[in-house]
Structure formats: structure tokens, C-alpha cells
């Protein structure tokens, strides 16, 4: 086994923990046979590309957030009116049809009401999910729109959905309202793992549009910010909520997740530092600087790259926020 293969093995094992958290426990990968070497090298190259985007170029992070959802047609229709500014903005459906105006909104609502299991005006179960896809200020709004369109085709296939571009605010973003029940009767129920996959898909579709974008977890970037949920923001604006959440995540689970991420970065950095490739060694230096710059408790960051005992594993913390 060559040194390059050994480095690639380290990248795949520890890079999985940083960038693909769906595999919560990553076992040591078996060494590839000659016939599978190409795929192994391609996977390691993909990890290198993500490392460079994260620690060197500091690529913008996508945001995918579920902001709520309607439990009846009344709430769903109200959201249609909200995202379309009461019909003044173009609203696009899952067939690619674009419409505008109050009558068009009424037609969409009736289509959803009868297009599957009948939706009452007010019900007990969630009949739609409201999703927002966002990028930082300065991103081309039309690129965000095209990427969101491709995202919806990939992740929301077989569901009715509508989408509206908002480009009049600081960050260009797309509002998507998706019917919970698919055309085959399967119900959507997004969880944390789904949200992380959605972020990955949206970032991929943005890159296809020539927009640099990443979808790494907060822990991977050494971040610990607590984001208020939409209901908290609205309740605080209305004066119905006076308590505030801590600005940072300070639970044992969140601290453990960040420590695990630092450990993974240290392993990756040490492997790259020992590489015979100057580009790898340069990337190792960027990783060291990235760790030093992490806005977290500096006392918890080891001073020299090297393997440290793995902390006891807690629940996976996949934060869909940026």
C-alpha cells in the first residue's frame, strides 16, 4: 500500500465524519483492491475539494429551513398569498407552470384541496410544509431560483409544490410550499437527516449554476450559534415571548459534537502534512489556521495536530441553519 493510498484512507474515514454525518459511526474502510482503486481515489479527491472549499475559500453556506406548514387549506392558502405578495409575484408549480394574480392563487388552492386526500379548511394534521432556501447577499437571485427548481425536482418529486423567488430583501431566497401527501399517498415528514441532505442537494444544484456553495454542519466549521426558530421570532415581534435563547449552544451534546469535529480535522491535517504532495501539505497548513480561527473555546483546541482520544459519542447534531 502506497503512502498516497494510506492518506486517501484517512481522508475517507475522517472526512466522512466532517462532511457526511449520515454515517454516524464510521468504521475503518477496507483497503481497496486494484479494481476499485479509481473509485477510492475519486472519493478522496471529493473530500479534498470540500476541505479546500471550507478552509481555504470559505465558500458561502446554503440555508435550508422548514419554517412551518399548514394544518388545513385555510392556512395553506394564506401562505400562498404571503409568499406571492397576494398574487403580485410569479408563483411556479411542480409542473413548471407560472401564474400570477388572486384568481390564480384561488385555482392553486382548489387544486391542492382536491388533488389527493381532501383537505379541510381546518384540520388536525399537517397538510403542507413551508421550506425556505437561501443564500447570502450578493448571490445571483436567478441562479438561486434555477437551483431551487432543480432541488425541488430531485427532493420533492411526486409532491405538489409551489415556489416563489424573493429577491427584494438582503438575501435572495426561494419560498417553497409542498403538499405533505404525495401522489402515491406517501407522506412527507422531514427530519434532521433529511434537512442535511436537502442542504447538500441545494448546494450541489447551486454549484451546477456556477455559484460556489457549501453545506457543512456548524460543528464542522467550529460554529456554535443558536438560531431562533420562525415562531420564536414572530412571537417576540408580537410581544408574546420575552425569553431569549442563549446565543451559543452550550449543551454537553453540542460541545461533544464540536470536539469530535476538531478531532476529525486534526487527523485529516496530520495525514495531509505527511504527504509527499506539496498541495496536500499546503492544505494541511490551511486546516491548522482554520482550527485556530474557530470561534469556539480555544482552550479545547489542541495546539498541535495529531490524533486525540475520541470523546464519548452523543447524539448527532445536524443543524440546518447556516
C-alpha positions, 0 to 999 in steps of 0.5 A: 500500500502506497503512502498516497493510498494510506492518506486517501484512507484517512481522508475517507474515514475522517472526512466522512465524519466532517462532511457526511454525518449520515454515517454516524459511526464510521468504521475503518474502510477496507483497503481497496483492491486494484479494481476499485482503486479509481473509485477510492481515489475519486472519493478522496479527491471529493473530500479534498475539494470540500476541505479546500472549499471550507478552509481555504475559500470559505465558500458561502453556506446554503440555508435550508429551513422548514419554517412551518406548514399548514394544518388545513387549506385555510392556512395553506392558502394564506401562505400562498398569498404571503409568499406571492405578495397576494398574487403580485409575484410569479408563483411556479408549480411542480409542473413548471407552470407560472401564474400570477394574480388572486384568481390564480392563487384561488385555482392553486388552492382548489387544486391542492384541496382536491388533488389527493386526500381532501383537505379541510379548511381546518384540520388536525394534521399537517397538510403542507410544509413551508421550506425556505432556501437561501443564500447570502447577499450578493448571490445571483437571485436567478441562479438561486431560483434555477437551483431551487427548481432543480432541488425541488425536482430531485427532493420533492418529486411526486409532491405538489409544490409551489415556489416563489423567488424573493429577491427584494430583501438582503438575501435572495431566497426561494419560498417553497410550499409542498403538499405533505401527501404525495401522489402515491399517498406517501407522506412527507415528514422531514427530519434532521437527516433529511434537512442535511441532505436537502442542504447538500442537494441545494448546494450541489444544484447551486454549484451546477449554476456556477455559484460556489456553495457549501453545506457543512454542519456548524460543528464542522466549521467550529460554529456554535450559534443558536438560531431562533426558530420562525415562531420564536421570532414572530412571537417576540415581534408580537410581544408574546415571548420575552425569553431569549435563547442563549446565543451559543449552544452550550449543551454537553451534546453540542460541545461533544459534537464540536470536539469530535469535529476538531478531532476529525480535522486534526487527523485529516491535517496530520495525514495531509502534512505527511504527504509527499504532495506539496498541495496536500501539505499546503492544505494541511497548513490551511486546516491548522489556521482554520482550527485556530480561527474557530470561534469556539473555546480555544482552550479545547483546541489542541495546539498541535495536530495529531490524533486525540482520544475520541470523546464519548459519542452523543447524539448527532447534531445536524443543524440546518441553519447556516 
